[in-house]
Amino acid sequence: MNAVWIAAALLTAGFVGWPVTALVFRLARTIDDKADAAAGRDGADDPSADVTVDSPAGDSPTAVDSPTAGDSPAAGDRGNTVNGDITVDAGTAAAPAPGGGPSATRILRGGAIIGVLERLAVCLAILAGQPVAIAYVVAIKGLGRFAELKETPVAAERFIIGTLASMLWAAGVAAFTKVVLLG
């Protein structure tokens, strides 16, 4: 029976953690938007926003990470995402954007896959009684993203928010499983 609880914990930590992290990103964006409104700034084009893009008419957000979304934002999008990856102006980037539009550089590519793997590793480390392994996960993730985070300050904020939300979710699921379900 323990194997079933461990498998359920890993699946919950790994795959249910994505919507939880996306909710945290949305909450952070809401807080940032309120702060921008109070300061008289328009934060709508902030690339640190979550993986949704607000339509210009102020309608509800539109997801752009679906398989049918193509490689560039839809016509009504603000242009800060490509297939769910946030983008910034490329400036001197060598590769033009797909579709011949203005060039943009994706930041934090592969974050969803890395997040799933991170949550699985954190949950497994706690369930195995090896919390020190979490330090390895953080170190590998930080070193792998260091150059990108150094070049794009907006990515650093998103990286920190995503990592903390993701790890807290995985640790909470693992702790609940270990204390309550496995006794």
QUIMO-V224670 format. One record per residue. RES is the residue in three letters. PSI is psi in whole degrees, -180 to 180 (none if undefined). Layout:
{{RES | PSI} {RES | PSI}}
//
This chain:
{{MET | -32} {ASN | -37} {ALA | -35} {VAL | -44} {TRP | -39} {ILE | -44} {ALA | -42} {ALA | -39} {ALA | -44} {LEU | -44} {LEU | -43} {THR | -46} {ALA | -46} {GLY | -47} {PHE | -28} {VAL | -18} {GLY | -27} {TRP | -52} {PRO | -33} {VAL | -46} {THR | -41} {ALA | -37} {LEU | -40} {VAL | -41} {PHE | -43} {ARG | -41} {LEU | -43} {ALA | -39} {ARG | -40} {THR | -44} {ILE | -44} {ASP | -42} {ASP | -39} {LYS | -40} {ALA | -40} {ASP | -41} {ALA | -40} {ALA | -31} {ALA | -2} {GLY | 19} {ARG | 157} {ASP | 108} {GLY | 17} {ALA | -29} {ASP | 17} {ASP | 118} {PRO | -4} {SER | 4} {ALA | 165} {ASP | -172} {VAL | 12} {THR | 155} {VAL | 130} {ASP | 137} {SER | 152} {PRO | -24} {ALA | -3} {GLY | 13} {ASP | -176} {SER | 157} {PRO | 151} {THR | 128} {ALA | 141} {VAL | 11} {ASP | 19} {SER | 158} {PRO | -21} {THR | 6} {ALA | -11} {GLY | -172} {ASP | -8} {SER | 158} {PRO | 152} {ALA | 165} {ALA | -36} {GLY | -6} {ASP | 160} {ARG | -8} {GLY | 19} {ASN | 9} {THR | 153} {VAL | 113} {ASN | 39} {GLY | -10} {ASP | 134} {ILE | 150} {THR | 159} {VAL | 161} {ASP | 134} {ALA | -28} {GLY | -93} {THR | 23} {ALA | 143} {ALA | -33} {ALA | 127} {PRO | 159} {ALA | 150} {PRO | 144} {GLY | 2} {GLY | 7} {GLY | -173} {PRO | 146} {SER | 145} {ALA | 149} {THR | 126} {ARG | 138} {ILE | 147} {LEU | 45} {ARG | 145} {GLY | 13} {GLY | -35} {ALA | -43} {ILE | -44} {ILE | -40} {GLY | -43} {VAL | -47} {LEU | -40} {GLU | -48} {ARG | -39} {LEU | -44} {ALA | -43} {VAL | -46} {CYS | -45} {LEU | -40} {ALA | -43} {ILE | -43} {LEU | -32} {ALA | -3} {GLY | 26} {GLN | 65} {PRO | -18} {VAL | -27} {ALA | -23} {ILE | -35} {ALA | -37} {TYR | -42} {VAL | -47} {VAL | -43} {ALA | -45} {ILE | -44} {LYS | -44} {GLY | -43} {LEU | -37} {GLY | -29} {ARG | -2} {PHE | -51} {ALA | -42} {GLU | -40} {LEU | -34} {LYS | -38} {GLU | -31} {THR | 97} {PRO | -32} {VAL | -33} {ALA | -33} {ALA | -43} {GLU | -46} {ARG | -39} {PHE | -46} {ILE | -46} {ILE | -48} {GLY | -43} {THR | -47} {LEU | -45} {ALA | -44} {SER | -47} {MET | -38} {LEU | -40} {TRP | -50} {ALA | -42} {ALA | -39} {GLY | -44} {VAL | -45} {ALA | -43} {ALA | -44} {PHE | -46} {THR | -46} {LYS | -42} {VAL | -47} {VAL | -49} {LEU | -37} {LEU | -13} {GLY | none}}
//
